[in-house]
Every structure is written in structure tokens, then in C-alpha cells.
């Protein structure tokens, strides 16, 4: 099991992710701000989909920056 935590000071947001590499394991995500929290579990399929979308967004950002 791997737990990671990232704090974004400008937005005052903390994101905690607990990941287990089992084929049926859920990935726990907690997003906390001063005013609220949101928790959810991602199935392996959800996590793969989210990773794919984030990778596409990162590639688009990179291509955009190269065009300048």
C-alpha cells in the first residue's frame, strides 16, 4: 500500500491518495480544503481512465507550450 499527500498552498487544498496494487483494490482519494472535504474510491478501471485523461491533458499542455 502506498500513501501520498500533496498540499497546494496557493489554493489551500490537500490531496491524499492511498493506493494498493491488487487487481481488485480500490484507490482512496481525499480532497480537503478549509471549507469542505470530498472522499471517493476509484476502481482499477476508474483509475486507468483518470490516468489516461490526465496524460492526455499533460500532452496537450506540452504541445501548446511548444507552439509559442
TIRO-2110 file (N, C-alpha, C; in Angstrom, 1 decimal):
// TIRO-2110
0.8, -1.2, 0.0, N, 1, A
0.0, 0.0, 0.0, CA, 1, A
0.9, 1.2, 0.0, C, 1, A
0.5, 2.2, -0.8, N, 2, A
1.3, 3.5, -0.9, CA, 2, A
0.4, 4.6, -0.6, C, 2, A
0.8, 5.5, 0.3, N, 3, A
0.0, 6.7, 0.6, CA, 3, A
0.8, 7.9, 0.2, C, 3, A
0.2, 8.8, -0.5, N, 4, A
0.9, 10.1, -0.9, CA, 4, A
0.0, 11.2, -0.5, C, 4, A
0.6, 12.3, -0.2, N, 5, A
-0.1, 13.5, 0.2, CA, 5, A
0.5, 14.7, -0.4, C, 5, A
-0.3, 15.6, -1.0, N, 6, A
0.2, 16.8, -1.6, CA, 6, A
-0.6, 18.0, -1.2, C, 6, A
0.1, 19.1, -0.8, N, 7, A
-0.6, 20.3, -0.3, CA, 7, A
-0.3, 21.4, -1.3, C, 7, A
-1.3, 22.0, -1.8, N, 8, A
-1.2, 23.1, -2.7, CA, 8, A
-1.5, 24.4, -2.0, C, 8, A
-0.5, 25.1, -1.6, N, 9, A
-0.6, 26.3, -0.7, CA, 9, A
-1.4, 27.4, -1.3, C, 9, A
-1.3, 27.7, -2.5, N, 10, A
-2.0, 28.8, -3.1, CA, 10, A
-3.5, 28.6, -3.1, C, 10, A
-3.9, 27.4, -3.3, N, 11, A
-5.4, 27.1, -3.2, CA, 11, A
-5.8, 26.6, -1.9, C, 11, A
-4.8, 26.3, -1.0, N, 12, A
-5.1, 25.7, 0.3, CA, 12, A
-5.9, 24.4, 0.2, C, 12, A
-5.4, 23.5, -0.6, N, 13, A
-6.0, 22.2, -0.9, CA, 13, A
-5.0, 21.2, -0.6, C, 13, A
-5.5, 20.1, 0.1, N, 14, A
-4.6, 18.9, 0.3, CA, 14, A
-5.3, 17.7, -0.3, C, 14, A
-4.5, 17.0, -1.0, N, 15, A
-5.0, 15.8, -1.7, CA, 15, A
-4.2, 14.6, -1.1, C, 15, A
-5.0, 13.6, -0.6, N, 16, A
-4.4, 12.3, -0.1, CA, 16, A
-4.9, 11.2, -1.0, C, 16, A
-3.9, 10.3, -1.4, N, 17, A
-4.3, 9.2, -2.2, CA, 17, A
-3.6, 8.0, -1.5, C, 17, A
-4.4, 6.9, -1.3, N, 18, A
-4.0, 5.6, -0.8, CA, 18, A
-4.2, 4.6, -1.9, C, 18, A
-3.1, 4.0, -2.3, N, 19, A
-3.1, 3.1, -3.5, CA, 19, A
-2.6, 1.8, -3.1, C, 19, A
-3.3, 0.7, -3.5, N, 20, A
-2.9, -0.7, -3.3, CA, 20, A
-2.9, -1.3, -4.7, C, 20, A
-1.8, -2.1, -5.0, N, 21, A
-1.6, -2.6, -6.3, CA, 21, A
-2.4, -3.9, -6.6, C, 21, A
-3.3, -4.3, -5.7, N, 22, A
-4.1, -5.5, -6.0, CA, 22, A
-5.0, -5.4, -7.2, C, 22, A
-5.3, -6.4, -7.9, N, 23, A
-6.2, -6.3, -9.1, CA, 23, A
-7.6, -5.8, -8.8, C, 23, A
-8.1, -6.1, -7.6, N, 24, A
-9.4, -5.6, -7.2, CA, 24, A
-9.4, -4.5, -6.2, C, 24, A
-8.3, -4.0, -5.9, N, 25, A
-8.1, -3.0, -4.8, CA, 25, A
-8.7, -1.6, -5.3, C, 25, A
-9.3, -0.9, -4.4, N, 26, A
-9.8, 0.4, -4.6, CA, 26, A
-8.7, 1.4, -4.2, C, 26, A
-8.7, 2.5, -4.9, N, 27, A
-7.8, 3.6, -4.6, CA, 27, A
-8.6, 4.7, -3.9, C, 27, A
-8.2, 5.0, -2.7, N, 28, A
-8.9, 6.0, -1.9, CA, 28, A
-8.4, 7.4, -2.2, C, 28, A
-9.2, 8.4, -2.4, N, 29, A
-8.8, 9.7, -2.6, CA, 29, A
-9.6, 10.7, -1.7, C, 29, A
-8.9, 11.6, -1.0, N, 30, A
-9.4, 12.6, -0.1, CA, 30, A
-9.0, 13.9, -0.6, C, 30, A
-9.9, 14.8, -0.9, N, 31, A
-9.6, 16.2, -1.3, CA, 31, A
-10.1, 17.1, -0.2, C, 31, A
-9.2, 17.8, 0.5, N, 32, A
-9.7, 18.7, 1.6, CA, 32, A
-9.3, 20.1, 1.4, C, 32, A
-10.2, 21.0, 1.7, N, 33, A
-10.0, 22.4, 1.7, CA, 33, A
-10.3, 23.0, 3.1, C, 33, A
-10.2, 24.3, 3.3, N, 34, A
-10.6, 24.8, 4.6, CA, 34, A
-12.1, 24.6, 4.8, C, 34, A
-12.9, 24.6, 3.8, N, 35, A
-14.3, 24.6, 3.9, CA, 35, A
-15.0, 23.3, 3.7, C, 35, A
-14.3, 22.3, 3.1, N, 36, A
-15.0, 21.1, 2.8, CA, 36, A
-14.0, 20.0, 2.5, C, 36, A
-14.6, 18.8, 2.5, N, 37, A
-13.8, 17.6, 2.1, CA, 37, A
-14.6, 16.7, 1.1, C, 37, A
-13.9, 16.0, 0.3, N, 38, A
-14.6, 15.1, -0.6, CA, 38, A
-13.8, 13.8, -0.6, C, 38, A
-14.5, 12.7, -0.4, N, 39, A
-13.8, 11.4, -0.4, CA, 39, A
-14.4, 10.5, -1.5, C, 39, A
-13.6, 9.7, -2.1, N, 40, A
-14.2, 8.7, -3.0, CA, 40, A
-13.2, 7.6, -3.2, C, 40, A
-13.7, 6.5, -3.7, N, 41, A
-12.8, 5.3, -4.1, CA, 41, A
-12.9, 5.1, -5.6, C, 41, A
-11.7, 4.8, -6.1, N, 42, A
-11.6, 4.5, -7.6, CA, 42, A
-11.3, 3.0, -7.8, C, 42, A
-12.1, 2.4, -8.6, N, 43, A
-11.8, 1.0, -9.0, CA, 43, A
-10.6, 1.1, -10.0, C, 43, A
-9.9, -0.1, -10.2, N, 44, A
-8.8, -0.1, -11.2, CA, 44, A
-9.2, 0.5, -12.5, C, 44, A
-10.4, 0.2, -13.0, N, 45, A
-10.9, 0.8, -14.3, CA, 45, A
-11.0, 2.3, -14.2, C, 45, A
-11.6, 2.8, -13.1, N, 46, A
-11.7, 4.2, -12.9, CA, 46, A
-10.3, 4.9, -12.9, C, 46, A
-9.4, 4.3, -12.2, N, 47, A
-8.0, 4.8, -12.1, CA, 47, A
-7.3, 4.8, -13.4, C, 47, A
-7.5, 3.8, -14.2, N, 48, A
-6.9, 3.8, -15.5, CA, 48, A
-7.5, 4.9, -16.4, C, 48, A
-8.8, 5.1, -16.3, N, 49, A
-9.4, 6.1, -17.1, CA, 49, A
-9.0, 7.5, -16.7, C, 49, A
-8.9, 7.7, -15.4, N, 50, A
-8.4, 9.0, -14.9, CA, 50, A
-7.0, 9.3, -15.3, C, 50, A
-6.1, 8.3, -15.2, N, 51, A
-4.7, 8.4, -15.6, CA, 51, A
-4.6, 8.7, -17.1, C, 51, A
-5.4, 8.1, -17.9, N, 52, A
-5.4, 8.3, -19.3, CA, 52, A
-5.8, 9.8, -19.6, C, 52, A
-6.9, 10.3, -19.0, N, 53, A
-7.3, 11.7, -19.2, CA, 53, A
-6.2, 12.6, -18.8, C, 53, A
-5.6, 12.4, -17.6, N, 54, A
-4.6, 13.3, -17.1, CA, 54, A
-3.4, 13.3, -18.0, C, 54, A
-3.0, 12.1, -18.6, N, 55, A
-1.9, 12.1, -19.5, CA, 55, A
-2.2, 12.8, -20.8, C, 55, A
-3.4, 12.7, -21.3, N, 56, A
-3.8, 13.4, -22.5, CA, 56, A
-3.8, 15.0, -22.2, C, 56, A
-4.2, 15.4, -21.1, N, 57, A
-4.2, 16.8, -20.7, CA, 57, A
-2.8, 17.3, -20.6, C, 57, A
-1.9, 16.5, -20.0, N, 58, A
-0.5, 16.9, -19.9, CA, 58, A
0.2, 17.0, -21.3, C, 58, A
-0.1, 16.1, -22.2, N, 59, A
0.4, 16.1, -23.5, CA, 59, A
-0.1, 17.3, -24.3, C, 59, A
-1.4, 17.7, -24.1, N, 60, A
-1.9, 18.8, -24.8, CA, 60, A
-1.3, 20.1, -24.3, C, 60, A
-1.0, 20.2, -23.0, N, 61, A
-0.4, 21.3, -22.4, CA, 61, A
1.0, 21.5, -23.0, C, 61, A
1.7, 20.4, -23.0, N, 62, A
3.1, 20.3, -23.6, CA, 62, A
3.1, 20.8, -25.0, C, 62, A
2.2, 20.3, -25.8, N, 63, A
2.2, 20.7, -27.3, CA, 63, A
1.8, 22.2, -27.4, C, 63, A
0.9, 22.7, -26.5, N, 64, A
0.6, 24.1, -26.6, CA, 64, A
1.8, 24.9, -26.2, C, 64, A
2.5, 24.5, -25.2, N, 65, A
3.7, 25.3, -24.8, CA, 65, A
4.8, 25.3, -25.9, C, 65, A
4.9, 24.2, -26.7, N, 66, A
5.9, 24.2, -27.8, CA, 66, A
5.5, 25.1, -28.9, C, 66, A
4.2, 25.4, -29.1, N, 67, A
3.8, 26.2, -30.2, CA, 67, A
4.1, 27.7, -30.0, C, 67, A
4.6, 28.1, -28.9, N, 68, A
4.9, 29.5, -28.6, CA, 68, A
6.4, 29.8, -28.8, C, 68, A
END
